[in-house]
Amino acid sequence: MRQIGIKGIGMKTIVMIGLLVVVVLSPAWAAGSPEAKDDTVHIAVVTPYMASATTAEVIADFEKEAETRGWDVRVSDTAGDFGLLVSRIQDAVSQDVDAIVLGMGDPAQMTAGLQKAKEAGIPVFGLDAGLADGVVLNVTSDNNGLGRLAAEMLVEAIGGKGSVVMFTHDPHPGVRARGAGAREVFKSYTEVNVVREVHIEVPGPVDFARSTTADILTSMPKGTLDGIWAGWDEPAFGATQAIERAGRTELRVVGVDGTDFARQEIDTGDVFFATIVQDFAGMAAQLAVLMDGYFAGNVLSEDTYLVQGKVYKK
């Protein structure tokens, strides 16, 4: 094979080779980014639920907290795809980020990604998510308490007796805990009967709940159903729309989150009876403070931090 000396290459070619070496040897964080990794704290937020108003809210609150600290935050949404979520976590690991935040979603479904982060020594924090091997801590609402409060509101709304339907979504740890709390409350009332539980699909919980409620109303005529408990406001809103369209305004609906659209519906109508307001800004602020302490080398005494909610009704 003929060998070419540097003199035979030319300055233009040397420059191109030099650029290629820089690209190959640069940190993976630089991929798709104008800056290489520096002293800035780089945080990857991954979520399967960005289409949810509440997920978008709590992540936006966290981004504000991060901005005040000079952290660089990048958000990846997988629209309910947990397989893709694992890939996004692995991408963050390959980019050598300083931390990963799970914006809701069940970490039990992300074990392969969490293992990669653990092996790389990258801490993972939950923001209204859950705990699993590889997750340092989780900041969330007292979701069991939220579910119990919402159930108590529905029992009050239907006069302490009647048949209710529950709208759940077990892949979300918080909603799963709310459902558990609600069941405990309903069981404590001898004249309250949970006649059906429905898994609400995500994305599209409003539309799914609306069409599901319409089907339920067709199969359960007036006098056979009294209320709907929803694990969060979006399916509660969809159920309310279906109930009002069907003229079944004797029914009552409760939700959880305290979203603007839920409060407006409660203020102006009768069907949507109450919601339980979550303190998303408080969750985001507490997580940022805890992460600050972690980066400073502080030993964290707990792995779960609960933020309380409050009732919103007419």
Summary of the structure (lengths in Angstrom):
residues: 314
radius of gyration: 24.4
end to end distance: 85.7
largest distance: 92.9
contacts: 1094
relative contact order: 0.12
helix: 47%
strand: 21%
